[in-house]
Amino acid sequence: MHMSNPISLFSPAELIAKYNLIPKTSPIYPRRTELIILEENACQTRLTNVAQVLHPSSLFSMSKKILNPCGCSGGPLCWVILNILAFIITSVLFIILLPVNLIVAGLRLFMPLPPKKIVEDLSEPTTEETNEVIQPFIFALQALLFEDNKLRSFKIVEQSVGKAPLPNPFLNRLVAISPQESQEAMRKIPDLCSQLKKVLKSLGVLTPEWKHMLKYFEGLKNEHDSNPDKKTFPILIKLLIEALTGKSSLPKTPSTKEKMQAALFIASSCKTCKPTWGEVITRSLNRLYSIANEGDNQLLIWVQEFKERELMSIQDGDDAEEYRFAAQQHGERYTEAIEQVLRNESAAKLQWHVINTMKFFHGKNLGLVTEHLQDTLGALTLRQTTVDTHQGREDADLSAALFLNKYLNSGNQLVNSVFKSMQKADPETKALIREFALDILYASLRLPQTSAHTEVFSTLLMDPETYEPNKACIAYLLYVLKIIEL
């Protein structure tokens, strides 16, 4: 990866200016014209699946599984008998299903061909382009990212602290909640609780902790409409049901495991105060909705998540990490893990109340999540805070200063955190980051219609074993976004 560098005498600033390591304009995704895009509609997909199931090889495999579900081996004679019986069953089924096969084949034959976009293939760079542009760019990028054959240390750009990702669908939803929608949710408390109970049961996470919380939610129907919990929890329950059932405006539906983890994380707060319930619910939903369609916004989401963890660590030490661990337990150790976290939390001196007080005054400027503090939910999430007192403002100023100092000195930790988040992400999200990196390189190299950007990526920014973006790639992208600097 690390080559002899003939331009090592240049300073990083000179390298950036000379070799255009940061594109002067935002990439417009021209690289995607490399692909031949085939689009198959839902009807065509279903017909293809049916044809595959009706194929003799599929029928034969299915027959063998039915005759020998355990896959047991009883010797050569049993194997011969099994295959003969499977062949007979396959032949009978094929004859019976022949009319269906013909109908499916006819529909596929006469259905319009799927649209496709044929584009010009990218060409290999010329020898001159390689020697004069690509190799110097690789050397310059290597000098920028590495020092003594190791990823160099970076510091966080102070002016970038306020950068935040575009609000996700959940946060937009929170801001858009009207008094009328809240009133309607209040009138439907029994129905909402019943729906939530069914959803939790279907996910296998209707734990004693959730039953305790549901009992409280159901009792809110008897409270006066001015009760802050009655004004806020019903709408949160409604949003939680939407997220756990996939009836939301997510660009990508969360997996069952992600839904279970979110539900268990919420349950872990059952013995805490009600504002903490609201905080944990909003954090869980925000996590489920934190999926971006563009690489730069996904990186900003991971940066914001790092900030939130850093803020929590200032307030209650290692409790945040234990909270996360407990939320992932599902099995024999679940109850024990939750009980331990609750014991730790009961002894904690500072919790969400201090965090939300600081966020109320400084959250926007620090690029933190603040949408859950708006008017509709503020009656719950700002309850038991000290936002209306002089002491509260002073404490918030102190917390903000502590957070800012810690965050600005966490450049390497930020790179490591974002890299780990990328490693844990699903394949689609990893591909999103890879595409964003290639787009940046394409715009920086300015060699249109060539594969120069892929050569640079594979040389310095790709894990050779997994073909995924490596840590240097994450550092480069955060550098391009002006989140970190030398």
C-alpha positions in Angstrom: 0.0 0.0 0.0 2.8 2.5 1.0 5.0 3.3 -2.0 8.3 5.3 -2.1 7.0 8.9 -2.2 8.9 11.3 -4.5 6.8 14.3 -3.4 7.2 13.8 0.4 8.8 17.2 0.7 5.6 19.0 0.0 3.5 20.1 3.0 -0.1 18.8 3.2 -1.5 22.2 2.3 0.7 22.3 -0.8 -0.4 18.8 -1.7 -4.1 19.6 -1.4 -3.6 22.7 -3.6 -1.4 21.0 -6.2 -3.2 17.7 -6.6 -6.8 18.7 -6.0 -7.3 16.1 -3.2 -10.5 17.9 -2.3 -12.8 18.5 -5.3 -13.6 22.2 -5.8 -17.2 21.4 -6.7 -19.6 18.8 -5.3 -19.6 15.5 -7.3 -22.6 15.0 -9.5 -22.4 11.3 -9.5 -21.1 10.8 -13.2 -19.4 7.6 -12.1 -22.7 5.8 -12.0 -22.9 5.8 -15.8 -20.5 2.8 -15.6 -23.4 0.5 -14.9 -25.9 -1.2 -17.1 -29.1 -0.9 -15.2 -31.8 -3.5 -15.6 -35.2 -2.7 -14.1 -37.7 -5.6 -13.6 -41.1 -4.7 -12.4 -42.9 -6.6 -9.6 -45.1 -8.7 -12.0 -42.1 -9.9 -14.0 -40.2 -10.7 -10.8 -43.1 -12.9 -9.5 -43.4 -14.7 -12.9 -39.6 -15.4 -12.8 -39.9 -16.8 -9.3 -42.8 -19.0 -10.2 -40.9 -20.3 -13.3 -38.0 -21.2 -11.1 -40.2 -23.1 -8.6 -41.8 -25.1 -11.5 -38.5 -26.0 -13.1 -37.9 -29.8 -12.9 -34.7 -29.4 -10.9 -36.6 -27.4 -8.3 -39.3 -30.0 -8.1 -36.8 -32.8 -7.8 -35.0 -31.0 -4.9 -38.3 -30.3 -3.2 -39.4 -33.9 -3.5 -36.1 -35.2 -2.0 -36.5 -32.8 1.0 -40.1 -34.0 1.5 -39.0 -37.7 1.4 -35.9 -37.1 3.5 -36.4 -33.9 5.6 -33.5 -34.7 7.9 -31.0 -35.4 5.2 -30.1 -38.7 6.7 -27.9 -41.1 4.8 -29.0 -44.8 5.0 -26.5 -46.3 2.7 -26.3 -46.7 -1.2 -29.6 -48.6 -1.5 -31.5 -46.0 0.4 -29.9 -43.3 -1.7 -31.0 -45.1 -4.9 -34.6 -45.6 -3.7 -34.8 -42.0 -2.6 -33.7 -40.7 -6.0 -36.1 -43.0 -7.8 -39.1 -42.0 -5.7 -38.1 -38.3 -6.1 -37.8 -38.8 -9.9 -41.3 -40.4 -10.0 -42.8 -37.6 -7.9 -41.1 -34.9 -10.0 -42.4 -36.5 -13.3 -46.0 -36.6 -12.0 -45.8 -33.0 -10.7 -44.3 -31.8 -13.9 -47.1 -33.3 -16.0 -49.8 -32.0 -13.6 -48.3 -28.5 -13.6 -47.5 -28.4 -17.3 -50.5 -26.1 -18.1 -49.3 -23.7 -15.5 -45.8 -23.9 -16.9 -47.1 -23.0 -20.4 -49.2 -20.1 -19.1 -46.2 -18.7 -17.2 -43.9 -19.1 -20.2 -46.4 -17.4 -22.5 -46.8 -14.4 -20.1 -43.1 -14.0 -19.8 -42.7 -14.3 -23.6 -45.3 -11.6 -24.5 -44.6 -9.2 -21.6 -42.6 -6.2 -22.6 -38.9 -6.5 -22.0 -37.6 -4.7 -18.9 -36.2 -1.2 -19.7 -32.4 -0.9 -19.6 -29.9 1.9 -19.8 -26.8 1.0 -21.9 -24.0 3.4 -21.4 -20.5 3.7 -22.6 -17.9 1.7 -20.7 -15.1 3.6 -18.9 -11.7 3.2 -20.6 -8.4 2.5 -19.0 -6.2 5.6 -18.3 -3.4 6.2 -20.7 0.2 5.8 -19.7 0.5 9.5 -19.7 -2.5 10.0 -17.5 -1.2 7.3 -15.1 2.3 8.9 -14.8 1.2 12.6 -14.7 -2.1 12.4 -12.8 -2.9 9.1 -11.1 0.5 8.3 -9.5 1.1 11.8 -8.2 -2.4 11.9 -6.8 -1.9 8.5 -5.0 1.4 9.8 -3.5 -0.2 13.0 -2.4 -3.2 11.2 -0.9 -0.8 8.8 0.9 1.2 11.7 2.3 -2.1 13.3 3.5 -3.5 10.3 5.3 -0.4 8.4 6.5 2.6 9.2 8.7 5.4 6.7 9.4 3.3 4.0 7.6 0.4 4.5 10.0 -2.8 6.5 9.7 -1.9 9.9 11.0 -3.6 11.8 13.8 -6.4 14.2 13.0 -8.1 16.9 14.9 -11.7 18.1 14.7 -12.5 21.3 12.8 -14.1 23.6 15.4 -16.2 25.3 12.8 -17.7 22.0 11.9 -19.2 21.3 15.3 -22.6 22.6 14.4 -22.8 20.4 11.3 -25.7 17.9 11.5 -27.3 15.4 9.1 -30.5 16.3 7.4 -33.4 15.5 9.8 -34.6 11.9 9.3 -38.3 11.0 8.8 -38.8 10.5 12.5 -37.4 13.9 13.5 -39.3 15.6 10.7 -42.4 13.9 12.0 -41.8 15.1 15.5 -41.5 18.7 14.4 -44.6 18.4 12.3 -46.9 16.9 15.0 -49.9 19.2 15.3 -52.1 19.7 18.4 -55.0 18.1 16.6 -52.9 14.9 15.9 -51.9 14.8 19.6 -55.5 15.1 20.7 -56.6 12.3 18.3 -53.9 10.0 19.7 -55.1 10.8 23.3 -58.6 9.7 22.4 -57.2 6.4 21.1 -55.0 5.3 24.0 -56.7 1.9 24.6 -56.5 1.1 20.9 -52.9 2.2 20.6 -51.8 0.2 23.6 -53.6 -2.9 22.2 -51.8 -2.5 18.9 -48.4 -2.0 20.5 -48.9 -5.1 22.7 -49.6 -7.2 19.6 -46.6 -5.8 17.8 -44.3 -6.5 20.8 -45.7 -10.0 21.1 -45.1 -10.7 17.4 -41.5 -9.7 17.8 -41.1 -11.9 20.9 -40.2 -8.9 23.2 -43.3 -8.5 25.3 -41.2 -8.7 28.5 -42.3 -8.0 32.1 -40.7 -4.6 31.7 -42.9 -3.8 28.7 -46.0 -5.1 30.5 -45.2 -2.6 33.3 -44.9 0.2 30.8 -48.1 -0.7 28.9 -50.1 -0.8 32.2 -49.0 2.8 32.8 -49.8 3.9 29.3 -53.3 2.3 29.5 -54.0 4.1 32.7 -53.4 7.5 31.1 -56.9 7.3 29.6 -58.2 8.1 33.1 -56.0 11.2 33.5 -57.0 14.8 32.7 -56.1 16.0 29.2 -53.7 18.5 30.8 -51.5 15.7 32.1 -48.2 16.1 30.3 -47.7 12.3 30.0 -51.2 12.0 28.4 -50.4 14.7 26.0 -47.1 13.1 24.8 -46.9 9.3 25.3 -49.9 8.5 23.0 -48.2 10.2 20.0 -44.9 8.5 20.8 -46.7 5.1 20.9 -48.2 5.8 17.5 -44.8 6.6 16.0 -43.3 3.5 17.7 -46.0 1.3 16.2 -45.4 2.7 12.7 -41.7 2.0 13.0 -42.0 -1.5 14.4 -44.6 -2.5 11.7 -42.8 -0.9 8.8 -45.6 1.5 8.2 -43.3 4.5 8.1 -41.6 6.6 5.5 -38.2 5.0 6.0 -36.0 4.7 2.9 -35.2 1.2 4.1 -37.2 -1.0 6.4 -35.4 -2.0 9.6 -34.6 -5.7 10.1 -36.5 -7.7 12.7 -33.3 -7.8 14.8 -33.1 -4.0 14.8 -36.7 -3.7 15.8 -36.2 -6.1 18.7 -33.1 -4.2 19.9 -35.0 -0.9 19.8 -37.9 -2.4 21.8 -35.6 -4.0 24.4 -33.7 -0.8 24.8 -37.0 1.0 25.5 -38.0 -1.7 28.0 -34.7 -1.2 29.9 -35.9 2.1 31.1 -39.1 0.8 32.7 -38.1 1.5 36.3 -36.8 5.0 35.7 -38.7 8.3 35.6 -41.2 9.0 32.9 -39.2 11.7 31.1 -36.5 9.1 30.7 -39.0 6.8 29.1 -39.7 9.6 26.6 -36.0 10.2 26.0 -35.3 6.5 25.5 -38.3 6.1 23.1 -37.1 9.0 21.0 -33.5 7.8 20.9 -34.7 4.3 19.8 -36.9 5.7 17.1 -34.2 8.1 15.9 -31.8 5.2 15.6 -34.3 3.1 13.5 -34.8 6.1 11.2 -31.1 7.0 10.9 -30.7 5.7 7.3 -29.5 8.0 4.6 -29.8 7.9 0.8 -26.5 9.8 0.2 -23.1 9.0 1.5 -22.3 12.4 3.0 -25.5 12.5 5.0 -24.8 8.9 6.3 -21.4 10.0 7.5 -22.9 13.0 9.3 -25.4 10.7 11.0 -22.5 8.6 12.3 -20.7 11.7 13.4 -23.8 12.9 15.3 -24.2 9.5 17.0 -20.6 9.8 18.2 -21.3 13.2 19.6 -24.4 11.8 21.5 -22.3 9.0 23.0 -19.6 11.5 24.0 -22.2 13.7 25.7 -23.6 10.7 27.6 -20.2 9.6 28.7 -19.6 13.0 30.3 -22.8 12.6 32.3 -22.7 9.1 33.6 -19.4 7.5 32.7 -19.7 4.0 31.4 -23.5 3.6 32.0 -24.2 4.5 28.3 -22.2 1.5 27.1 -23.8 -0.8 29.6 -27.2 0.5 28.5 -26.4 -0.4 24.9 -25.2 -3.8 25.9 -28.3 -4.5 27.8 -30.5 -3.5 24.9 -28.9 -6.2 22.8 -29.7 -9.0 25.2 -32.5 -11.4 24.3 -32.5 -14.7 26.1 -31.6 -16.0 29.5 -29.3 -13.2 30.4 -31.7 -10.4 29.4 -33.4 -9.9 32.8 -30.1 -10.0 34.6 -28.5 -7.5 32.3 -31.4 -5.1 32.5 -31.5 -5.3 36.3 -27.8 -4.5 36.5 -28.2 -1.4 34.3 -31.2 -0.2 36.3 -29.2 -0.5 39.5 -26.4 1.5 37.9 -28.8 4.1 36.7 -30.5 4.5 40.1 -27.1 5.4 41.5 -26.2 7.8 38.8 -26.2 11.5 39.8 -26.8 13.0 36.3 -29.2 11.6 33.7 -31.2 12.8 30.7 -32.4 15.9 32.6 -29.0 17.5 32.6 -28.4 16.4 29.0 -31.6 17.9 27.8 -31.1 21.1 29.7 -27.8 21.6 27.9 -29.3 20.6 24.6 -32.1 23.1 25.1 -29.6 26.0 25.2 -26.7 24.7 23.1 -27.8 21.6 21.2 -28.3 23.2 17.7 -24.9 24.9 17.8 -23.2 21.6 18.8 -25.0 19.6 16.0 -26.9 17.4 18.5 -30.4 16.0 18.2 -32.9 18.6 19.6 -36.1 18.0 17.7 -37.6 16.0 20.6 -37.4 19.1 22.8 -39.9 21.0 20.6 -43.3 22.1 22.0 -45.3 19.0 21.5 -43.0 16.7 23.4 -41.3 19.4 25.5 -43.9 18.9 28.3 -42.4 15.4 28.8 -38.7 15.7 27.7 -38.1 19.0 29.5 -39.9 18.0 32.6 -37.6 17.8 35.7 -35.0 19.9 33.8 -33.8 23.3 35.0 -34.2 25.2 31.8 -36.3 28.0 33.6 -33.7 28.7 36.2 -30.5 30.7 36.3 -28.6 27.8 37.8 -29.9 25.6 35.0 -28.4 27.9 32.4 -25.1 28.0 34.2 -24.9 24.2 34.4 -25.8 24.0 30.7 -23.0 26.4 29.8 -20.6 24.3 31.9 -21.8 21.0 30.3 -21.5 22.5 26.8 -18.0 23.6 27.5 -17.0 20.2 28.9 -18.5 18.5 25.9 -16.9 20.8 23.3 -13.5 20.4 24.9 -13.8 16.6 24.9 -15.2 16.4 21.4 -12.6 18.7 19.8 -9.8 16.5 21.3 -11.4 13.3 19.9 -10.3 13.3 16.3 -8.9 9.8 16.1 -11.8 8.4 18.3 -14.2 10.0 15.8 -12.5 8.3 12.8 -12.5 5.0 14.7 -16.2 5.3 15.7 -17.4 6.2 12.2 -15.3 3.3 10.7 -16.8 0.8 13.2 -20.3 2.1 12.4 -19.6 1.5 8.7 -18.3 -2.0 9.5 -21.5 -2.9 11.3 -23.7 -1.4 8.7 -25.7 -3.5 6.2 -24.3 -4.1 2.7 -26.4 -1.4 1.1 -25.1 1.3 3.5 -21.5 0.1 2.9 -22.0 0.4 -0.8 -23.4 3.9 -0.3 -20.1 5.0 1.4 -18.0 3.2 -1.3 -20.0 5.0 -4.0 -19.5 8.4 -2.3 -15.8 7.8 -2.0 -15.6 6.9 -5.7 -17.7 10.0 -6.6 -15.2 12.2 -4.7 -12.2 10.6 -6.4 -13.9 11.0 -9.8 -14.5 14.7 -9.3 -10.9 15.2 -7.8 -9.0 13.4 -10.6 -10.9 15.1 -13.4 -10.2 12.3 -15.9 -13.7 11.8 -17.3 -14.7 8.5 -18.9 -11.7 6.7 -17.3 -11.5 4.2 -14.4 -8.8 6.3 -12.7 -10.9 6.8 -9.6 -11.3 3.0 -9.1 -7.5 2.5 -9.3 -6.9 5.1 -6.6 -9.7 3.6 -4.4 -8.3 0.1 -4.7 -4.7 1.2 -4.0 -5.3 3.3 -0.8 -8.9 3.3 0.3 -10.1 -0.3 0.1 -9.7 -3.3 2.3 -8.1 -5.9 0.0 -9.9 -8.8 1.7 -13.4 -7.4 2.0 -13.3 -4.8 -0.8 -15.0 -2.4 1.6 -13.9 1.1 2.4 -11.0 1.0 4.9 -10.3 3.3 7.9 -8.2 5.6 5.6 -11.2 6.0 3.3 -13.3 7.1 6.3 -10.6 9.6 7.3 -10.4 10.9 3.8 -14.1 11.4 3.5 -14.4 13.2 6.9 -11.5 15.4 5.7 -13.3 16.2 2.5 -16.4 17.1 4.5 -14.3 19.4 6.6 -15.1 17.5 9.8 -11.4 16.8 10.6 -8.1 18.4 9.7 -4.4 17.9 10.2 
